Amino acid sequence: MHQEALALPPDYLRIPDRLNVASVTVDRHVAAGRGDRVALLGDAGAVTYRELQRRVNRCGNALARMGIGRGDRFFLRAPNSPEYLVTVLAGLKIGAVPIPTNSLFRAWELEHLINNSEAKAVFTTPGLAGAVEEVWPRCPTLKHAVMLGADAGAYQAFEAFVGDASDRLEAADTAAGDLAFIMYTSGTTGKPKGVEHAHRWIVGAGEPVVRVMMQLGEHDVCLQPQEISFMYSWGCGFLFPLYAGCATVVYAGRFDVDRALAAIERHRATVFVAVPTIFRMLLARPGVEREHDLSSVRMAISGGEPLPGDTYHDTRRRFGFEIFDSIGQTEIHLYLGGRPGMPIKPGSMGTPFPGHTVSVVDDDGREVGPETVGHLVIRNDDPGLTLGYRRMEERWAELNRGGWFYTGDLARKDADGYYWYVSRSDDLIKSRAYLISPKEVEEATMEHPAVLEAGVVGIPDDMLGQRVKAFVALKPGYQASPALAEEIVEKVKGVIAAYKAPREVEFMQELPKTATGKILRRELRSRDVR
C-alpha cells in the first residue's frame, strides 16, 4: 500500500465554525499583507487581490441594493470574465447563493433550474439572454437581469448596476454549514440536479487539492480553458488558486488549441487544468508543441473523465510536463488522484487524497477486496460533500445510505491502493455472460493511430445479450471506410481479449458530449433504436 509522503500540518482540514468562501479566498490575503499579489490575469490585464476585493465589495453592495440578501439565489449564464468571477465572489461574501450555469443549457433545463432554485436574478450576456427571455414568463421568482459586458441591450449593464456602490463591505458571518452555492448537473439522465454546497466546501474539498495534488505556492499561475460552470474548473481554475493566494488566468470563450497555448505562453502559466479531450486535441496537431514556449508549465491536471494511458504517455513525451489524473464529481470535487512524489500508474485514477475516505463496495454495501469491481463510494460525513440535492430528497436518499455516498461509478482497487475506473454503474456491457468495461475498450480503440476519440456501448442483441459497438471520431487526415473499421477492430483484438473487441464500428464527425465534455453513451445507444 502506498503511504502518503507529503507532510501535512496538524490543523489540515480543520474547519472553523464560522466560515465564508469569499473571505478566505480574497479578504484573508489582503489582511495578511498580500494585497499586491496578482489574483486574475487575462486580456484586460492583471488584477491584484486588493483591487479584486474592492470590485467584490462594490458588487456585493450593489447586490444588496437590488434586494439580494442572505440565502437568496441568483444565477449566472455567461462566458468566463472578470465580472463573472467578481459577481460570484460578491454573492458569496454577502451570504447569497450564486448558481453558475453552463451556457449550453437548453431553455427547458434553464426553466427547471430557475424554478427549482427560486432564483431572483440572472447575470448573462445579450448573446445568451434568449433562453432566459423565453422562460421568464414561467419563472415567477425571477425579477432582475444584469448584462455582463458593454452591450446591455434593453437590460441594465454591469457597470451601471455597480454604479457608485461603496468599495467597503464586511463579509457575512456565515456558518461553515450554511449554503454557499448551487451547481446544477448537466441533466443527461433527466432534469438537472441542484447540488447544494456549504461554505465548508472550500476547506473540505479545497485543502486536499491545493496542498496535496496541485501543491500551489504564491508564484503559481493556473490556467483552465473551460467555463467555470463545470465543478472541476470552478475549483481548480477559480476558487482553489484564490484560496491558495496565487494567480488564475481568466480564459474566455471556447477552447482553441492555439489560443490556449498562447495564453499559457503569455501568462507563464505553471499549472494547466484540462480534460482528456483537450489533451487529445493538442496531440492531433503535429508539431504544435514547437510553436509555443510551454517551459513554464510544471504540471498538468486531467479530470472530468479517465485519462487513457496512451494519451498520458504521448502528451508527456511531446509537451514535456507531467500529468496527474483524477476523478471527482459535482457532489464534492476531486477526491482521488495522482500527485507529485507518488508513483504514477497510467490509466489509474490514483489514490484518495488525505481527508477523504473512499472505498469499493458490493451491492450490499460491504467493502470488497483488491481487483474486485464494485460501487465507488465516499464516506457521507466527508467535509467536502454536498449538503444534498435541492428539492430532490428521494434521489439524495437513494445515493446517501449506509454511511456512504454512492458516486454512481464502478471501480476496482489494486493491491497498492490505486483505484481504476470501470464505468458508470449503468454503462457496463454484458455480452455472452462476460462483463465488459466500455472504458477498457475505448482505450484500446484509441491506440489505433487514426482514432481521435471513441465511445463504446452495448447494443441489444438476441443471441449475445449485448454486442459491443464502437463509435469513432477520426483524427484529421483519415477517411472513414469499411477497411479502416476492420483494421481498428483487429487492433483492439491485439490489445485486449478478443471477446471484448467491438463487433462493429460506426464513424462520426464528433461524439455527442455533455456540457462538461463527457461522452454521452446514452445518446450513442439511442442511435440504434431510433
N, C-alpha and C positions, 0 to 999 in steps of 0.2 A: 504493500500500500504506500503510495506516495505521501510523504509528510510535507506540510506547508512550511517552506523555509523562510518566508518573509516574517520579520519581527514586527509585531503589531503592538501598539500601545495598550496599556491595561484598560483604558476607557473606550477602546474600539467598540463601536455600535452602542455606546451608552446614549440613550435618547432622553433628553430633558423633558420634564412635564409640559413646559411651555415652549413652543417652537413655531417659527414662521419661516416658510421657504424663502421668501424674498429677503428677509432679514439676514439669514445665514449665507445667502448667495451674493448679496450686494452690500448691505449695510455693515456686516461684520468686517469686511475688508477695509472699508473706508474708516471705520472706528479704530482699526488696528494700524492705521498709517499706510495702508496700501492703496489709497485712492488714486495715485498716479499710474498705477499699472493699467495696461490695456485690457479691456474686457471684451470688446467687439471689434472685429475687423471686417471690412467689406469695401464695396465700390465707393461708398460715401466717405471712406476714411476710417480712422481709428476713434474709438470711444473709450475713455478711461472709466474706471469704476466710480470715480467721483461724479463724472458727467452722467453716467448711467443712472446713478442714484437720483440726481436732480430730475432727469427725464421721467423716471419711475414715479417720483414724488408728485410731479406735476400731473401725470396721467392718473395717478391714484386719487388726487383731489378732484380731477375732472370727472372720474367715475362716480365719486361720492356726490358731486354736484348734479349728475344725471339722475341720481336716485339709486345707484347700485351700492349695496351695503353688505354687511356680514351675511354670508350664506347665499347671497343672490348669484344666480348663474348667468353667464354670458358666453357667447361662442365666437370663435374666430375662423373665418373661411377665406384664406388668402395665402399667397406665396410667402416664403420667409422674407422678413425685412426687419430692420432695427425697430420700427414702430410696432410690429407684431410682438417682438420679444419684450419691448417695454410695456405693452398693454398686458401681457400675461403676468409679468412681474408686479405691475401695479395692482392687478386684481388680487394676486396672492397677498400682497402687502396689506391691503385693507380688509382681508378676510373674506373677500368674494371668491367665486369659484369659476375660473376660466376653463373653457372647453375647446381645446384645439381640434379642428376637424379637417379631414383630408379634402382638398379641393376637388377630388374626383368623385366624392359622394354625389349620388343622384338625388333628384328632388324628393322622392319618396323616403329615402334614407334621412335626408335633411329634415323633413317634416317630422319623422319619428323622433329624431334627436331633439328638436326644439320642444316638442310636446312632452317627451319623456323627461327632459331635464327642467322644463318650465323656464327656459331661458328668457331673460328680459331684454337682451340687446345682442346685436351682431356687429362685428368688425370685419369688413370684407373689402373687396375692390370692385370697381364697376364691371370688370370682365367676368366676375364670379357672382355677381348680385342677382342674375336672372333667376336662378333656382330659389333664392330667398324670396324674391318678389312673387314667384309662382305659388309658394306655400304659405306666405304670410297671412292671407285671409283665413287660413285654417289653423293658425297658431295664436290663440288668444293671449298668451303671456308676453309675446314679443312686442316691444314698444319702441325700440330705438335702433337706428342703424348709423354707423360711422364708417366712412370710406378711408381706408389707408392709402396713402399716396396723394399726389397733387390733384388728380382729376376726380372730383367727387360727384359729378353729375347733379342729380336732384337732391342728393343727400349731404349731410354735414361732413366736411373734410376733417381729417385727423387734427391738423394744426388748429383749425377753428374750434374743434372740440376741446383741445387742451387750453387754447386761448391764453388768458392771463392767470391761470391756476398757480398757486404757490408751489415753490420747489422745496418746501419743508413739510414733512409728514412722518409721524410716528407709526411704526408698524403695529397692526392689530395684535392684541395679546391673545393669540390663538394657542389652543392646546395641541399637543403633539398628535392627538387622535381626532382633531377636527378635520372636516372635509376640506381639502385644498384644491383639487382639480378633478375633472372627469375626462376620461378618454374613451371614445367610442370605437369598438372593434369594427372591422370592415364589413361585417354583415354578410359574409359569404354563406352562412348556414341559416339565414333568416334575418330578422330585424337586428340591427347593431345593438350590442350590449353596452350600456353605460358603466364603465369600470371606474369606481369611485376610489380615490386615493387620499390619504390623510397627509398632513404636514410631516409626519414622522417618516414618510417615504424617502425624503431627501437624505436622511441618515441611514435608514434601514436598507434601502436599495443602493443609495449613492456611495456610502463608505466602501463597501466591498469592491465596487467597480473603480472608484477613484484611487484607492490605496493599493488594491491587490492586482487588478488587471491593468488598468491604464497607467498606474503609478505616476500621477500627474504632479508636476512641480511648477513653480512660478514662471518658468521660461517656456512652458509648453504652449503650443498653438494647435487647437483641434479643428479639423475640417471634416464636415459630413455633407454630402451634396444631395440630401433629400429633405422633404418637408418635415418640420418638427412635429407635425401632427401624428407621426409614427413614433411609438413609445421608445424604440431603440434610439432614434435621432433626438427625441425630446430629452433623453438623459445624456447620452454620450456626446451629442452635438450642441447642447444648450445648457441645461441646468448643472450637469456634473462638472464641466470645466469652470463655470462660475463658482460653484461650491468650492472647487479646489483653488480658486484665486488666479487662474491663468486666462488665456485668451481663447475665443472661439470665432471662427470665420462665419459670417452670415452669407450663406450661398443661396442666391435667389434663382428661381426658375428651374426647369427640368434639367436632369443630368445630361451633360455633354462631355465626352472624353477630353477634348482639348480645353474646354472652359475649366473643367475640374482640375486638370493637371497644371494649367496656367495659374489657377488660384493657389494651388499648393506651392508652386514656384514663387509667386509674387509675395505671398504672406509667410513664406518659410515655415509651412505647417510641419509639425513634428508628429502628429497623430492623425492618421487617415481612417475615418469611420465609414464603412461601406457594407454592402450586401454582396453575396456571391455573384449576382447578375452583373453588378458593376465591375467586379474583377474580371469576369468573362468578357465584358465589353472592352476592357483595356487589352486583354490578351488577343482579341480579334483584330487589333490594329497593329500590324507588323511594324516594328521599329519605333513605336510611339514613345517608348521609354528614353530614346536618344534625342527626342525633340524638346524635352523639358528637363530642368535641373530638379531632381527629386531627392537630392542628398540630405535635405533637412529632415526627412521622414525617418523617425526612429522605430515606429511600429505602425501596423495597420490592424484594425479590428474588423472582424466579419460577424454578422448576425442576421437575424431575420429568417434564415433557413440554413441547413447544413452546408458547409463548405466542402466540396469534393476534393479528394486528395490530389488529383491531377491539377486542379485549379490552384491549390495551395502551392504545389511544387513549381508550377510554371510561373506564377506571379512572383514568388520568392526569387527564382532564378533570373527572371528578366528585369524586375524592378528593384531588387536588392534589399527590400525591407522584410522584416518578419511579420507574419500574420497570425493573430490569435483568434481562433474561432470561439463561438459562444452560442448559448441558447438563452432566450428569455421570452417573456410574454407581456402583453398589455397589463396583466394582473399583477406583475411585480417588477419587471425589467430583467436584466441579465442575472442569472443565478448560478450558471455553470459556464466554465470557460477555461482557456489556456491563459498563461501569464508568464512574464519574464522570470527566469530562474527555474522553470518547471519544464521537464522534457515534453516535447510535442509529439503526439501521435496523430499524424494527418488523417482526417476523416472523423476523428473523435471530437466530442463536444467539450472535452476537458473534464475537470473535476469541480465539485461545489466550492464556491467561494466561502471563506470563513464567515460564520454567522448564519449561513443557510443550511438547514437540514433537509437533504434530498435523498430519495430512495426510489427503488423499483419494487412494486408490489403486484401480487396476483389479483384475480377477480374478487377475492375475499378480503383484500386489504392486508395480506400477510407479505412481509418482505421476502424476496426471493434471492437465491444465490447468484454468484457470478455466471455470466453468459446465458442467463435466462431472461427471455423477453417478458416484460410486464409493463404496468402502468407507471409512468414517470410522475412522481408526487413530491410536494413540498410541504413541510410542517405548516399547519394552518395558524400557528401563532408567530409566524415569521414577521418581523417588524416592517418589512418592505411590502408585504402582501396587501392587496386591495381590501377595502372595507366590505366590498360586495358589489353586486350589480344593481344599478338604480332601478327600483320598482320591478325587479325580476327575482324575487326572493326564492321562488321554487327552483329556478335554474341555478342559483347560487348554492342552494342546499344540495342539489344533485352532485355538485363538484366538490363541496366542502363537507367532508364526512369522515368519521373515524380518526380524527386528528390530522388528516391530510387534506391538502388541496390537490385535486386531480387535474393535471395540466391538459389532458386530452391527447397526450403523446405516448407512444410506445417506445421503450428504450431497453437497453441492456447495459450492464456494468461489467467490466472485465476484472481480472484478478488484481490489477493495480489500482482499481478505484476509478478508472476513466469511464465516462459514460458515452454510449454510442446510440445515435438516433436510429429508430427503425421506421416509424411512420406515424401519422395521425392515427388515432385508435380506429377510425372507420375507413382508413385507406389501405389497410393490409390486404393483400391479394391471396385468395385461397384457390389454388389450381391443382387438381388431381390429389387433393388432400395435403399438398405442400403449402406452407405459409411462406409468402414471398414479400420481401420489403421493397416497395417501389423505389425508395432511395438507393438501395444497392444496385438495382437495375439501371436507374438513371445515371449513376456514377459510372457504371461500366459502359453505358451507351456513349457518354461524353468522352470516353477515351479514344473514340474514333476521331481523327483529325478534322473531319468535316462538320462535326456536331458542335453547335454553339450552346444549345440548351435542349434538355429532354424532360418530358413529363410522362410518367408511366402509370397506367391504371389497369384495373381488372375489368374486362368486358364479359357480361354473362354469356355462358356457353353451355349448351345442353349436355355435352359429353364431359367437358373438363371442369364444370362449375364456373370457373372464370378463366379466360385466356389473357395472357399478358400482351398489352399493346403499348407501343411507344409512340408518342407524338414528338416530332423533332423539328427544331429550327436550325437551319444551316448557317455556317459562317459565310461571309462574303466570298464570292468566287466559286462556290459549289452549287451545282444544279441538282434538283430532286430527280430521281429516276428509280425504276424498279431495281436496277442493278446496284445502285447505291444503298437502297433499303436492304437488299440481301447481304451486301458487304457489311453493313452495320450490325445486322443480326449475327453474322459469323464472328465479327469482332467481339461482341458480347459473350458469345459461347466460349471464346478463348480466354475470357477474363473471369467469368463466374460459371457456376454449374449450368449445364445446358438447359435443364428444365426451367430455369428462371428467365431464360432469354425471351425476348418478345416474339410472339407468333406473327405479328405484323407491325409495320412502321408506317405512320402517316406523317407527311411533311406539312409544316405550317410556316407561314411567314413570321409569325410571332406567337408565342404561347400565351394563353389568357392568364392574367395575374390579378391578385388583389390590389387594392390601392397602395399596399405596402410592399408589393413586389413578389409575393409568394405565388407559386404556380397554383392555379385553380384546377385541381384534379377533378372536382365535381363537374366542372364545365366540360372538361375533356371527356369524362364518362358519358355526359349527356349527348355528345355529338353522335353516338352510335344508337341512340334511342329516339332521335327526332323523327 
